[in-house]
Amino acid sequence: MAKNVVVVGAQWGDEGKGKIVDWLTSRVDGVVRFNGGNNAGHTLVINGNKTVLRLIPSGVMHEGMQCYLGNGVVFSPSAFFSELDELKRHGMDAESRIHVSGNCALLMPYHVALDHARENSLGKKKIGTTGRGIGPAYEDKVARRTVRVADLYNEDFFSERVRAVLDLHNFELKNYLHAEPLDPQKVIDEVLAYAPRLKPMVMDVSHTLNTLMAQGKQFLFEGAQGSMLDIDHGTYPFVTSSNTVAGSVTSGAGVGPHLLSYVLGITKAYCTRVGSGPFPTELFGEDGEKIRQRGNEFGAVTGRPRRCGWFDGAALRRAVEINGLTGLAVMKLDVLDECDVVKLGVGYRKNGETLDVMPYGAEEVASCEPVYEEFPGWKTSTFGITEWDKLPEAAQRYLTRLSEVAGCPIAAVSTGPDRKQTILLHDPFEA
């Protein structure tokens, strides 16, 4: 029987979803992105060659694999074709294998302008967005004033719609944010120029997926960002602008929940976060810097140094609940190889009370102090190990406790960036 697997980030993003999607892609007939935009940064290393994907699903690196962008994605034509051309320069012509939902909201140049102007106006209180225009694009979508991919093929309607929405946004840019307004005709001409090249890729993704599943085809659904950045369930307001949890597959790709067989949550063996917002287990000073350097913790999209800290079990337990996680893939175990002591967060203390699940809201989370259990470091290399029994006993004990604290079994452990450097404990397609 065909199985469909959902891959979601279980922390604050940057967990290593791209590697796991790439690793599992050989088992499916297609890979589907269902949320986010080109603010995602999925880094793949295959046979030592590094590729960063932002909008295109990570499964594209497999020859012949069909890749889909569901209606939950905000679609930037300029970013999309830039990425596609980058793949072509590396010898991969993927254009005929990528399919884009006509219902995707378009991410327009004025969304990027708004994003930058708003962040600049906040000064020290800025949220720490990627500056790619994601938030304003989702804002227009929810306000029912967006233009969608399908609208590109009705030029009069598209132009009228853009002029109307830009009238509003130019007022904000000029009078409130004190930034330069945009020329509506230039915006219209710039975006419409992509329409002919995009047209062969536009399809009804929802109906296509449902039809293929009825024929026994199986799919991998690839999420962007992480569960703690979910607009409803994350550390609000320091969150992204979409629902990042597994349930958003149904709305973001147009498939029923009964068709989803397994939800795999991706977590590092420690924690990282990019941008502003609370981070209870954050490490400052030498320990945090060691993890940052060993883990190469710099944003794939922005290049920003990531904030680093110990594993946070209270946050992961929340992610297990809100996603209904079936299993975990624990990434970057090898980054902890040189630690004398490894700490694992098992909960929080807040106002004398012990919490075992991360509370809602940034202010609440910021007032929490982590409760740790300490483990002796294994002080030997785990890099590239592909069998559980060959891991040092101290590493096995740490991972076993991590699973207990999270309340979710471990399906896989990553011991290096290459797709081959992975320990498989439970096959998501056989569960």
Disulfide bonds with the S-S distance in Angstrom:
none
